Amino acid sequence: MKTLALLAPVALAVSGCATTGPRSGPTEVIRYNLGQPIAPGTVAVEPISGAAQVSPEYQMYADAVAAELGRLGFTPAPAGTSPQYFAAVGFNRVSRGEVRTPPRFSIGLGGGSFGGGRGGGVGLGGGVSTGIGGKTLQAYSSELAVQLKRRSDGTIVWEGRAQRPSLSGPDEQPIATAGRMANALFRGFPGESGITTTVP
């Protein structure tokens, strides 16, 4: 039976996006395949054993993977039938600490003088600068892993892993993160085996 090697971890740098303002960094993707065409067929999406519970957050990732597989021509197996493929989905989202974003702008005061009465004067020297708009945000690392296995002989014909750093905020919602990561993972399917790519 042919199987693919376990995926090696992909380096993930949260700090690169933490201090310059963007809410998230690019998605790093690595895929492995057998170097053979993968004909679409019916598929059932399930959790990777021991990697995830069937929770609402897991379901977001499972739905995002199912949507990408559907775009590639894979269809859900009808009820009561055996699928041609199983798509095992796992996800992980961990905190990487807090980061302080720089202020959006600052106001500077100083360097002025006032003349007062008949030749007298009061000089004000020095300066004060204060930043406005800086925030403390939570940094996260998200990972999505998928194995596509042929049911007939149990062969894993394709597997991939996507990793992405992000910062908390209104534009960083779990459902949007799941969609972006699944799209990056299946872009150019099946992709070059063993090559790490970066998707903006």
C-alpha positions as CSV (number, residue, x, y, z in Angstrom):
1,M,0.0,0.0,0.0
2,K,1.3,3.4,-0.9
3,T,1.2,6.1,1.7
4,L,2.6,9.6,1.9
5,A,5.2,10.8,4.4
6,L,3.9,12.7,7.4
7,L,3.9,16.4,6.8
8,A,6.7,18.4,8.3
9,P,5.8,21.5,10.2
10,V,5.9,24.8,8.3
11,A,7.7,27.7,10.0
12,L,5.2,30.4,11.1
13,A,6.2,33.9,11.9
14,V,3.7,35.9,13.8
15,S,5.9,38.8,14.5
16,G,6.1,39.8,10.9
17,C,2.5,40.9,10.8
18,A,2.3,42.1,14.4
19,T,4.0,45.4,14.3
20,T,3.2,46.8,10.9
21,G,-0.6,47.0,11.0
22,P,-2.1,44.2,8.9
23,R,-4.4,41.9,10.8
24,S,-2.9,38.7,9.2
25,G,0.1,37.4,7.4
26,P,0.2,35.2,4.3
27,T,-0.7,31.5,4.4
28,E,2.1,29.0,4.0
29,V,1.1,25.8,2.3
30,I,2.8,22.4,1.6
31,R,1.2,19.5,-0.2
32,Y,2.2,15.9,-1.0
33,N,0.8,13.7,-3.7
34,L,1.7,10.5,-5.5
35,G,2.5,12.3,-8.8
36,Q,-0.6,10.8,-10.5
37,P,-3.8,12.3,-11.7
38,I,-6.5,12.4,-9.0
39,A,-9.9,11.8,-10.6
40,P,-12.8,13.5,-8.8
41,G,-15.4,11.3,-7.2
42,T,-17.8,11.2,-4.2
43,V,-16.3,12.2,-0.9
44,A,-17.1,12.2,2.8
45,V,-15.5,14.8,5.1
46,E,-14.6,13.6,8.5
47,P,-12.3,14.6,11.4
48,I,-8.7,13.4,11.4
49,S,-8.6,10.7,14.2
50,G,-7.8,12.3,17.5
51,A,-7.1,15.7,15.9
52,A,-10.4,17.5,16.4
53,Q,-13.8,17.1,17.9
54,V,-16.9,17.8,16.0
55,S,-17.4,21.3,17.3
56,P,-18.9,24.4,15.7
57,E,-15.4,25.7,14.9
58,Y,-14.3,22.3,13.4
59,Q,-17.5,22.4,11.3
60,M,-16.4,25.8,9.8
61,Y,-13.2,24.2,8.6
62,A,-14.9,21.0,7.4
63,D,-17.5,23.1,5.4
64,A,-14.7,25.2,3.9
65,V,-12.8,22.1,2.8
66,A,-16.0,20.6,1.4
67,A,-16.7,23.8,-0.6
68,E,-13.2,23.7,-2.1
69,L,-13.5,20.0,-3.0
70,G,-16.8,20.7,-4.6
71,R,-15.2,23.4,-6.7
72,L,-12.7,20.8,-7.9
73,G,-15.5,18.4,-8.9
74,F,-15.8,16.2,-5.8
75,T,-19.4,15.6,-4.7
76,P,-20.8,14.6,-1.4
77,A,-21.6,10.8,-1.2
78,P,-25.4,10.3,-1.3
79,A,-26.9,9.0,1.9
80,G,-26.6,5.2,2.3
81,T,-23.7,4.9,-0.2
82,S,-20.0,4.5,0.3
83,P,-17.8,7.4,-0.9
84,Q,-14.9,7.0,-3.2
85,Y,-12.8,9.2,-1.0
86,F,-12.5,10.2,2.6
87,A,-11.3,13.8,3.3
88,A,-9.9,13.8,6.9
89,V,-9.8,17.3,8.3
90,G,-7.9,18.6,11.3
91,F,-7.4,22.2,12.5
92,N,-5.6,23.9,15.4
93,R,-5.7,27.5,16.6
94,V,-3.3,28.5,19.4
95,S,-2.5,31.8,21.1
96,R,1.0,33.2,20.5
97,G,0.7,36.0,23.1
98,E,-0.1,39.7,22.8
99,V,1.4,42.3,20.6
100,R,1.2,46.1,20.6
101,T,0.4,47.8,17.3
102,P,1.9,51.2,16.7
103,P,-0.3,54.3,16.8
104,R,-2.0,55.3,13.6
105,F,-0.9,58.9,14.1
106,S,0.7,61.1,16.7
107,I,0.3,64.7,17.8
108,G,3.4,66.8,18.7
109,L,3.4,69.9,20.9
110,G,6.3,72.2,21.7
111,G,8.8,74.7,20.4
112,G,6.7,77.8,21.0
113,S,7.1,81.1,22.8
114,F,4.7,83.8,23.8
115,G,5.6,87.5,24.0
116,G,4.1,89.3,27.0
117,G,3.6,92.9,27.8
118,R,6.2,95.6,26.8
119,G,9.2,93.6,26.0
120,G,8.7,90.9,28.5
121,G,8.3,87.4,27.3
122,V,7.9,83.8,28.4
123,G,9.5,81.1,26.4
124,L,8.2,77.5,26.2
125,G,10.8,75.0,25.0
126,G,10.9,71.2,24.5
127,G,8.1,69.1,23.0
128,V,5.5,66.4,23.8
129,S,4.4,63.7,21.4
130,T,1.5,61.4,22.1
131,G,0.4,58.4,20.0
132,I,-3.3,57.9,19.2
133,G,-4.8,54.6,18.0
134,G,-2.4,52.0,19.2
135,K,-3.9,48.7,20.5
136,T,-2.9,45.5,22.3
137,L,-4.0,42.6,20.2
138,Q,-3.9,38.8,20.6
139,A,-1.7,36.9,18.1
140,Y,-2.8,33.5,16.9
141,S,-1.4,30.7,14.8
142,S,-3.9,28.7,12.8
143,E,-3.3,25.4,11.0
144,L,-5.5,23.3,8.7
145,A,-4.5,19.8,7.6
146,V,-6.3,17.6,5.1
147,Q,-5.7,14.0,4.0
148,L,-7.6,12.7,0.9
149,K,-7.8,8.9,1.1
150,R,-9.1,6.5,-1.5
151,R,-11.7,4.2,0.2
152,S,-11.1,1.2,-2.0
153,D,-7.5,0.5,-0.8
154,G,-6.9,3.0,2.0
155,T,-4.2,4.9,0.0
156,I,-3.7,8.5,0.9
157,V,-3.5,10.1,-2.5
158,W,-3.0,13.7,-1.4
159,E,-2.4,15.6,1.8
160,G,-1.7,19.1,2.6
161,R,-1.1,21.6,5.5
162,A,-1.8,25.3,5.7
163,Q,-0.5,27.6,8.4
164,R,-1.3,31.3,8.9
165,P,-0.6,33.9,11.6
166,S,-3.2,36.4,12.5
167,L,-4.2,39.1,15.0
168,S,-7.5,39.5,16.8
169,G,-9.9,42.0,15.3
170,P,-13.2,42.4,13.6
171,D,-11.8,41.4,10.2
172,E,-10.3,38.2,11.6
173,Q,-13.4,35.9,12.1
174,P,-13.0,32.1,12.3
175,I,-15.3,31.5,9.4
176,A,-13.3,33.8,7.2
177,T,-10.0,32.3,8.4
178,A,-11.3,28.8,7.6
179,G,-12.3,29.9,4.0
180,R,-9.1,31.6,3.3
181,M,-7.0,28.7,4.5
182,A,-9.0,26.1,2.6
183,N,-8.8,28.2,-0.5
184,A,-5.0,28.5,-0.2
185,L,-4.6,24.8,0.5
186,F,-6.4,23.7,-2.6
187,R,-5.3,26.4,-4.9
188,G,-3.6,24.8,-8.0
189,F,-4.7,21.3,-6.8
190,P,-2.9,18.9,-6.5
191,G,0.1,21.2,-6.5
192,E,3.8,20.4,-6.5
193,S,4.6,17.7,-4.0
194,G,6.8,18.6,-1.1
195,I,7.1,22.3,-2.2
196,T,6.2,25.0,0.3
197,T,4.4,28.0,-1.2
198,T,3.2,31.3,0.2
199,V,-0.3,32.5,-0.6
200,P,-1.1,36.2,0.2
